[in-house]
Amino acid sequence: MKSKGIAYLLWLISIFGWLGFQHFYLGKTGKGIIWILTGGVFGIGSLVDLFTLGGAVDNYNTKEELKTIRTNALRG
């Protein structure tokens, strides 16, 4: 499970999201590279991340939990 606290900490230390560390943490490598190359999509994407990052962590955790449930169901 990924932590919202760590995701927001990475957002903060990556110059308020401009370097996209939070996206790499959530496994979104392509989006992270775009953030690095464009400065967080010229800062606008970084600002949006401030408000949507918690939901992105929840989505990641839900997907991982569903994968675990499916795997266990197939074994069972």
N, C-alpha and C positions, 0 to 999 in steps of 0.2 A: 504494500500500500504506500502510495505517495502522500506526503504531508503538505498541507496548505501553507504551513509556517515556513517550511523549507522553500517551497515554490516562491512565496513572497520575498523571502530573504534573497534568493537568487535574482529575483526581479530587481530588488534594491541594489545589490552589489554589482549588477551588470549595468550600472549607470541608469537607474530607473527604467530598466527593461530594454534599453537601446541595443545591448549586445545579445539579447535573447537567450540567456542561460536557462531561463524558466522553461523554454520550449524544448531544449535539449533534455532537461530533467524529465519532461513528460513524454519523451520518445519522439518528438516532432523535429527530427533533424533538419529536414528541408526548410521548415518554417524558421528554425533557429538560424540557418545560414542566410536566409532572406533578411532576417532582423539584423544580423551582423553587417551585411553588405549595404543595407539601406538606413542604418541607424534607427532600427525599430519602426521601419516604414515612415521615416522622417519625423519620428516622435509620436505620431498619431496612434500607431499600433501599440506602442508602449503604454500610452495613456488608456487605451481600450483594455489592454491586459490588466491594468490596475483593478478594473471593475469585473472582469470576466475570468480571472485566473482561478478563483475558488471553484467556479463551476467546471472549468477545464480539469482541475484535479479530481473533482467528483466524477466526471465522465470517465477519466482514465481508470479510477479505482473501480467503478461499476463494470467497465469492460473486462478488467482483469479478474474480477470476482465471477463474472459470467463464464469466462474461459475456464476457471477452476471448477465451477459447477458442471459445465459440459464435460470436461475431462473426467470428473468423478462419476458422472452418470454413465458415460461410455464404459468405464471400467467395471461399474457395479452390476 
